């Protein structure tokens, strides 16, 4: 009963913030980037809350459960990506007075077509990420309430869609900061109880399968796996649209740099904490599915009332990631695809209304995919692979497009060839060839730029 009251109060609280933020939406800058007024604490909090979604709670704990300490790499490669972003690109990203990552591509290559194609590819990938968060939220609620997974996913989707639609970026920045505090408190509580009841590290070493405490590699996680994680997960933190959407909200370039640095430093101990929770669950609950280990452990281990707080933390992790992905995808489809295809500038009122309609459509589509997929890490890895294969090279090289004399035809070719190859290899289970995506993308960018310049000069 106490658990239901706490979770119900949390969900109602998120909706209340959406309603309060609704009245603060004055124009498209309010809805998309919160008037670019974010402080270091707000932006870093929102950045962390966005990152620590279902993948970094249920997914990472599941990796710790099944593979051991090496599961921490799922978040550690993200921390590495954020450090690169902080010291190298964050200031450049914030210097663009835009709303979305594809708008940066347009500014880099001077092409509307590049912006539209990139927006479509990113949106397809990010719908898969939203679906993964919905799956995670559904699995959390099923451990608390005796309801079907489908009903749980529908409830999570409804609340998240509603407060994102109402308040846009204003509600997300506020809900994310609150949700981050709940997340960190919940992880700390569960880690302490888990290590004490598992008997500490020495007892874990004696009771876990061989190799579970191995690091940085293990019998179930090779150097090749680590390289794939770095290239297809870590790179999304350097050029991720959801990451950039947080930086666009910063009030200055200095805030953007500091926020990404703070988030990266907090992610490092958090990654090992979540992996250790998964390893503890392997000892105490050896029969549960890995991706359900975290909520199952919470209900098994923690006293009444405290378990509700940690379940709320898990829900906060899921929803804080899903809301950012929802708004980011809506922004790209509305401003970067629909508006250019209409051939005219829409007023702020029409753009906000259209964005809200698109949020609803994306949320429903993501829920439908979640009903069919039901795998968190597999859904995320497919989305990250397609995105990184198609967008990482053109975005990073694009910051030096003028110096390298890059052409928009090369950027188009790189997006299509890299993303298409990544999708084909992943769906055909040829993970051993995935590293080819990056050299293919580079070659396409350079060759396409050469031919683009040649034909432009002929004309």
C-alpha positions as CSV (number, residue, x, y, z in Angstrom):
1,X,0.0,0.0,0.0
2,X,2.8,2.4,1.0
3,X,4.7,1.6,-2.3
4,X,1.6,2.4,-4.4
5,X,1.1,5.7,-2.6
6,X,4.7,6.8,-3.1
7,X,4.8,5.8,-6.8
8,X,1.4,7.4,-7.4
9,X,2.5,10.6,-5.7
10,X,5.7,10.7,-7.9
11,X,3.7,10.3,-11.1
12,X,1.2,13.0,-10.1
13,X,4.1,15.3,-9.2
14,X,5.7,14.9,-12.7
15,X,2.3,15.8,-14.2
16,X,2.0,18.8,-11.9
17,X,5.4,20.2,-13.0
18,X,4.2,19.8,-16.6
19,X,1.1,21.8,-15.9
20,X,3.0,24.6,-14.1
21,X,5.6,24.8,-16.9
22,X,2.8,25.0,-19.5
23,X,2.1,28.6,-18.5
24,X,5.7,29.6,-19.0
25,X,5.8,28.7,-22.7
26,X,5.9,32.0,-24.5
27,X,7.6,31.1,-27.8
28,X,9.5,28.4,-29.6
29,X,12.7,29.1,-27.7
30,X,10.9,28.5,-24.4
31,X,9.5,25.2,-25.6
32,X,12.6,23.9,-27.3
33,X,15.5,25.2,-25.2
34,X,14.0,26.8,-22.1
35,X,15.0,30.3,-23.2
36,X,18.7,29.1,-23.1
37,X,18.7,30.0,-19.4
38,X,20.1,26.8,-17.9
39,X,22.7,27.1,-15.1
40,X,25.6,24.6,-14.6
41,X,23.6,22.7,-12.0
42,X,20.4,22.5,-14.0
43,X,22.1,21.5,-17.3
44,X,24.4,18.9,-15.7
45,X,21.5,17.5,-13.7
46,X,19.4,17.2,-16.8
47,X,22.3,15.8,-18.7
48,X,22.9,13.1,-16.1
49,X,19.2,12.3,-15.7
50,X,18.9,11.9,-19.5
51,X,21.9,9.6,-19.6
52,X,20.9,7.5,-16.6
53,X,17.8,6.0,-18.2
54,X,16.6,2.5,-18.5
55,X,19.9,1.5,-20.2
56,X,22.0,2.6,-17.3
57,X,19.8,1.2,-14.5
58,X,18.0,-2.0,-15.6
59,X,20.3,-2.5,-18.6
60,X,23.6,-1.9,-16.9
61,X,22.5,-3.8,-13.7
62,X,21.5,-6.6,-16.1
63,X,25.0,-6.6,-17.7
64,X,26.5,-6.7,-14.2
65,X,24.2,-9.7,-13.4
66,X,25.1,-11.6,-16.5
67,X,28.7,-10.5,-17.2
68,X,30.1,-9.1,-14.0
69,X,32.1,-5.9,-13.4
70,X,32.8,-5.4,-17.1
71,X,29.1,-4.4,-17.4
72,X,30.2,-1.0,-16.1
73,X,31.7,-0.3,-19.5
74,X,28.2,0.5,-20.9
75,X,28.3,3.8,-18.9
76,X,32.1,4.3,-18.7
77,X,32.4,4.6,-22.5
78,X,29.7,7.3,-22.2
79,X,31.7,9.1,-19.5
80,X,34.7,9.0,-21.8
81,X,32.6,10.4,-24.7
82,X,31.4,13.3,-22.4
83,X,34.9,14.1,-21.4
84,X,35.9,14.4,-25.0
85,X,32.9,16.6,-25.7
86,X,33.6,18.8,-22.7
87,X,37.2,19.6,-23.5
88,X,36.9,19.6,-27.3
89,X,33.4,20.3,-28.7
90,X,31.0,21.6,-26.1
91,X,31.9,25.3,-26.6
92,X,31.6,24.9,-30.4
93,X,28.2,23.2,-30.0
94,X,26.8,25.9,-27.8
95,X,28.1,28.7,-30.0
96,X,25.6,27.6,-32.7
97,X,22.3,29.4,-31.9
98,X,20.2,26.5,-33.0
99,X,17.7,24.1,-31.6
100,X,18.8,20.7,-33.0
101,X,21.9,18.8,-34.1
102,X,20.7,18.6,-37.8
103,X,20.7,22.4,-37.8
104,X,24.4,22.3,-37.0
105,X,24.9,20.0,-40.0
106,X,23.1,22.5,-42.1
107,X,25.3,25.3,-40.8
108,X,28.4,23.2,-41.4
109,X,27.7,22.1,-45.0
110,X,25.2,24.7,-46.1
111,X,22.6,22.2,-47.2
112,X,19.0,21.7,-46.4
113,X,19.0,18.2,-47.7
114,X,21.7,17.1,-45.3
115,X,19.6,18.4,-42.4
116,X,16.5,16.6,-43.6
117,X,18.2,13.2,-44.2
118,X,20.1,13.4,-40.9
119,X,16.9,14.3,-39.0
120,X,15.1,11.2,-40.5
121,X,18.0,8.9,-39.6
122,X,18.3,10.2,-36.1
123,X,14.5,10.1,-35.5
124,X,14.4,6.4,-36.6
125,X,17.2,5.5,-34.2
126,X,15.8,7.6,-31.3
127,X,12.3,6.1,-31.5
128,X,14.1,2.8,-30.7
129,X,15.7,4.4,-27.7
130,X,12.4,5.7,-26.4
131,X,10.9,2.2,-26.8
132,X,13.7,0.8,-24.7
133,X,12.9,3.3,-21.9
134,X,9.2,2.3,-22.1
135,X,10.2,-1.4,-21.8
136,X,12.3,-0.6,-18.7
137,X,9.5,1.4,-17.1
138,X,7.0,-1.4,-17.7
139,X,9.3,-4.0,-16.1
140,X,9.8,-1.8,-13.1
141,X,6.1,-1.4,-12.5
142,X,5.4,-5.1,-12.9
143,X,7.6,-5.8,-9.9
144,X,5.5,-3.5,-7.8
145,X,2.0,-4.0,-9.1
146,X,0.5,-7.3,-10.3
147,X,-0.4,-6.0,-13.8
148,X,0.6,-7.1,-17.3
149,X,3.7,-5.6,-18.8
150,X,1.6,-4.1,-21.6
151,X,-0.5,-2.1,-19.1
152,X,2.6,-0.9,-17.2
153,X,4.2,0.3,-20.4
154,X,1.0,2.1,-21.4
155,X,0.9,3.9,-18.0
156,X,4.5,5.0,-18.2
157,X,4.1,6.2,-21.8
158,X,0.9,8.2,-20.9
159,X,2.5,10.1,-18.0
160,X,5.8,10.9,-19.9
161,X,4.0,12.0,-23.1
162,X,1.6,14.2,-21.2
163,X,4.1,16.3,-19.1
164,X,6.5,16.5,-22.1
165,X,3.7,17.8,-24.3
166,X,2.6,20.3,-21.8
167,X,5.8,21.9,-20.6
168,X,8.4,21.2,-23.3
169,X,12.0,21.9,-22.2
170,X,10.9,23.9,-19.2
171,X,9.2,20.9,-17.6
172,X,12.0,18.6,-18.7
173,X,14.8,20.7,-17.1
174,X,12.9,20.8,-13.8
175,X,11.7,17.2,-13.7
176,X,15.1,16.0,-14.7
177,X,16.9,17.8,-11.9
178,X,14.4,16.4,-9.3
179,X,14.6,12.9,-10.8
180,X,18.4,12.9,-10.7
181,X,18.3,13.5,-6.9
182,X,15.9,10.6,-6.5
183,X,18.0,8.4,-8.8
184,X,21.3,9.0,-7.0
185,X,19.7,8.5,-3.6
186,X,18.0,5.3,-4.8
187,X,21.2,3.8,-6.3
188,X,23.2,4.6,-3.1
189,X,20.6,3.0,-0.8
190,X,20.4,-0.1,-2.9
191,X,24.2,-0.4,-3.2
192,X,24.7,-0.3,0.5
193,X,22.0,-2.9,1.2
194,X,23.3,-5.1,-1.6
195,X,26.9,-5.2,-0.6
196,X,26.0,-5.8,3.1
197,X,23.6,-8.7,2.3
198,X,25.9,-10.2,-0.4
199,X,28.7,-10.4,2.2
200,X,31.0,-7.9,0.7
201,X,33.5,-8.2,-2.2
202,X,35.3,-11.2,-0.8
203,X,32.0,-13.2,-0.5
204,X,31.0,-12.1,-4.0
205,X,34.3,-13.4,-5.4
206,X,33.7,-16.8,-3.8
207,X,30.0,-17.1,-4.9
208,X,29.9,-15.5,-8.4
209,X,30.8,-17.4,-11.6
210,X,34.5,-17.3,-12.7
211,X,35.5,-14.0,-14.3
212,X,32.7,-11.9,-12.8
213,X,35.2,-9.7,-11.0
214,X,37.5,-9.4,-14.0
215,X,38.2,-6.0,-15.4
216,X,38.7,-4.4,-18.0
217,X,38.0,-7.6,-20.0
218,X,36.6,-11.0,-19.0
219,X,35.8,-14.4,-20.5
220,X,32.4,-13.0,-21.6
221,X,33.6,-9.5,-22.7
222,X,36.5,-9.3,-25.1
223,X,38.7,-6.5,-26.3
224,X,36.6,-6.5,-29.5
225,X,33.4,-6.0,-27.4
226,X,35.0,-3.1,-25.7
227,X,36.0,-1.5,-29.0
228,X,32.5,-1.8,-30.3
229,X,31.1,-0.2,-27.1
230,X,33.6,2.7,-27.5
231,X,32.7,3.3,-31.1
232,X,29.0,2.7,-31.2
233,X,28.0,3.7,-27.6
234,X,30.7,6.2,-26.6
235,X,30.5,8.2,-29.8
236,X,26.8,8.9,-29.2
237,X,27.9,11.0,-26.2
238,X,30.2,13.1,-28.3
239,X,27.6,13.8,-31.0
240,X,24.3,12.7,-29.5
241,X,21.2,14.8,-30.3
242,X,19.8,14.4,-26.8
243,X,23.2,15.4,-25.3
244,X,23.4,18.5,-27.6
245,X,19.8,19.4,-26.7
246,X,21.0,19.8,-23.1
247,X,23.9,22.0,-24.2
248,X,21.7,24.2,-26.3
249,X,19.8,25.1,-23.0
250,X,23.0,26.4,-21.3
251,X,23.2,30.1,-20.8
252,X,26.8,30.2,-22.1
253,X,29.6,28.1,-23.6
254,X,31.3,27.9,-20.2
255,X,28.1,26.4,-18.6
256,X,28.0,23.9,-21.4
257,X,31.7,22.8,-20.8
258,X,31.3,22.6,-17.0
259,X,28.0,20.8,-17.2
260,X,29.3,18.0,-19.5
261,X,32.5,17.7,-17.3
262,X,30.5,17.4,-14.1
263,X,28.2,14.8,-15.6
264,X,31.1,12.7,-16.9
265,X,32.9,12.6,-13.5
266,X,29.7,11.5,-11.7
267,X,29.1,8.7,-14.2
268,X,32.4,6.9,-13.4
269,X,31.6,5.8,-9.8
270,X,27.9,5.4,-10.8
271,X,28.8,2.9,-13.5
272,X,30.7,0.6,-11.0
273,X,27.9,1.0,-8.4
274,X,25.3,-0.3,-10.8
275,X,27.5,-3.2,-12.0
276,X,28.0,-4.2,-8.3
277,X,24.3,-4.1,-7.6
278,X,23.8,-6.5,-10.6
279,X,26.5,-8.8,-9.3
280,X,24.9,-8.8,-5.8
281,X,21.5,-9.6,-7.4
282,X,23.2,-12.6,-9.1
283,X,24.0,-14.1,-5.7
284,X,20.7,-13.4,-3.9
285,X,18.3,-13.9,-6.9
286,X,20.0,-16.3,-9.3
287,X,16.8,-17.2,-11.2
288,X,15.4,-13.8,-12.3
289,X,15.9,-12.4,-15.8
290,X,19.0,-10.1,-15.9
291,X,17.1,-7.0,-17.0
292,X,14.5,-7.5,-14.2
293,X,17.3,-8.0,-11.5
294,X,17.3,-4.4,-10.2
295,X,13.6,-3.9,-9.4
296,X,13.4,-7.6,-8.2
297,X,16.3,-7.0,-5.8
298,X,14.8,-3.8,-4.5
299,X,11.5,-5.5,-3.6
300,X,13.3,-8.5,-2.1
301,X,15.9,-6.7,-0.1
302,X,14.7,-3.3,1.0
303,X,12.1,-2.6,3.8
304,X,8.6,-1.3,3.0
305,X,8.7,2.4,2.2
306,X,12.4,2.4,1.3
307,X,11.8,0.1,-1.5
308,X,9.1,2.5,-2.9
309,X,11.7,5.3,-2.9
310,X,14.2,3.2,-5.0
311,X,11.4,2.0,-7.3
312,X,10.6,5.7,-7.8
313,X,14.2,6.3,-8.5
314,X,14.2,3.7,-11.2
315,X,11.1,5.2,-12.8
316,X,12.7,8.6,-12.6
317,X,15.7,7.2,-14.5
318,X,13.5,5.8,-17.3
319,X,11.2,8.9,-17.6
320,X,14.1,11.5,-17.5
321,X,15.7,9.8,-20.5
322,X,12.4,9.2,-22.4
323,X,11.2,12.8,-22.1
324,X,14.4,14.3,-23.6
325,X,14.4,11.8,-26.4
326,X,10.7,12.5,-27.1
327,X,11.1,16.2,-27.3
328,X,14.4,16.0,-29.2
329,X,12.9,13.7,-31.9
330,X,9.8,15.9,-32.1
331,X,11.9,19.0,-32.6
332,X,13.8,17.4,-35.4
333,X,10.8,16.1,-37.2
334,X,8.8,19.3,-36.8
335,X,11.5,22.0,-37.4
336,X,14.0,20.1,-39.6
337,X,11.7,17.9,-41.8
338,X,8.1,19.1,-41.9
339,X,8.8,22.9,-42.0
340,X,11.4,22.6,-44.8
341,X,9.0,20.3,-46.8
342,X,6.2,22.9,-46.4
343,X,8.6,25.5,-47.9
344,X,7.7,28.3,-45.4
345,X,8.4,29.5,-41.9
346,X,5.7,28.6,-39.4
347,X,4.8,30.9,-36.6
348,X,5.9,30.0,-33.1
349,X,2.3,29.1,-32.1
350,X,2.0,26.7,-35.1
351,X,5.4,25.2,-34.5
352,X,4.6,24.5,-30.8
353,X,1.2,23.0,-31.6
354,X,2.8,20.8,-34.3
355,X,5.6,19.8,-32.0
356,X,3.0,18.7,-29.4
357,X,1.1,16.6,-32.0
358,X,4.4,15.0,-33.1
359,X,5.3,14.1,-29.5
360,X,2.0,12.3,-29.2
361,X,2.6,10.4,-32.4
362,X,6.2,9.5,-31.6
363,X,5.1,8.3,-28.1
364,X,2.4,6.0,-29.5
365,X,4.8,4.6,-32.2
366,X,7.5,4.0,-29.6
367,X,5.0,2.2,-27.4
368,X,4.0,0.0,-30.3
369,X,7.7,-0.9,-30.9
370,X,8.2,-1.6,-27.2
371,X,5.2,-4.0,-27.1
372,X,7.0,-6.0,-29.8
373,X,10.7,-5.8,-28.8
374,X,10.8,-6.1,-25.0
375,X,14.6,-6.1,-24.9
376,X,16.4,-3.1,-23.4
377,X,20.1,-3.4,-24.3
378,X,19.3,-5.0,-27.7
379,X,17.0,-2.1,-28.7
380,X,19.5,0.5,-27.5
381,X,22.5,-1.1,-29.2
382,X,20.7,-1.3,-32.5
383,X,19.7,2.4,-32.3
384,X,23.2,3.5,-31.2
385,X,24.9,1.5,-33.9
386,X,22.8,2.9,-36.8
387,X,23.2,6.5,-35.4
388,X,27.0,6.3,-34.8
389,X,27.7,4.7,-38.2
390,X,25.8,7.4,-40.0
391,X,26.3,10.6,-38.1
392,X,29.5,10.5,-36.1
393,X,31.9,11.2,-38.9
394,X,29.9,13.9,-40.8
395,X,29.2,15.8,-37.5
396,X,32.8,15.8,-36.1
397,X,34.4,16.5,-39.5
398,X,31.8,19.1,-40.1
399,X,33.3,21.4,-37.4
400,X,36.3,21.7,-39.8
401,X,34.3,21.6,-43.0
402,X,35.7,24.9,-44.3
403,X,39.3,24.0,-43.6
404,X,39.0,20.5,-45.1
405,X,36.9,21.8,-48.1
406,X,34.1,19.4,-47.4
407,X,31.0,19.4,-49.6
408,X,27.4,18.7,-48.7
409,X,27.2,15.9,-51.2
410,X,30.0,14.1,-49.3
411,X,28.1,14.6,-46.0
412,X,24.9,13.1,-47.5
413,X,26.8,10.1,-48.9
414,X,28.5,9.6,-45.5
415,X,25.2,9.7,-43.6
416,X,23.5,7.2,-46.0
417,X,26.4,4.8,-46.5
418,X,27.5,4.7,-42.9
419,X,24.1,4.4,-41.3
420,X,22.8,2.0,-44.0
421,X,25.8,-0.3,-43.6
422,X,25.5,-0.3,-39.8
423,X,21.8,-1.2,-40.1
424,X,22.5,-4.0,-42.6
425,X,25.3,-5.6,-40.6
426,X,23.4,-5.4,-37.3
427,X,20.2,-7.0,-38.8
428,X,22.3,-9.7,-40.5
429,X,24.2,-10.4,-37.2
430,X,27.6,-9.5,-38.7
431,X,28.9,-7.7,-35.7
432,X,32.4,-8.7,-36.6
433,X,32.3,-6.3,-39.6
434,X,30.7,-3.3,-37.8
435,X,34.0,-1.5,-37.5
436,X,33.9,-1.1,-41.3
437,X,31.2,1.5,-40.9
438,X,33.6,4.3,-39.9
439,X,36.2,4.0,-42.7
440,X,33.3,3.6,-45.2
441,X,31.7,6.8,-43.8
442,X,35.1,8.7,-43.9
443,X,35.8,7.5,-47.5
444,X,32.2,8.5,-48.5
445,X,32.6,12.0,-47.0
446,X,36.0,12.6,-48.7
447,X,35.1,11.1,-52.1
448,X,31.7,12.7,-52.1
449,X,33.2,16.1,-51.3
450,X,35.7,15.8,-54.1
451,X,33.1,15.0,-56.7
452,X,30.7,17.6,-55.2
453,X,33.4,20.3,-55.6
454,X,34.3,19.1,-59.1
455,X,30.7,19.2,-60.5
456,X,30.0,22.5,-58.7
457,X,33.0,24.0,-60.4
458,X,32.0,22.6,-63.8
459,X,28.6,24.2,-63.3
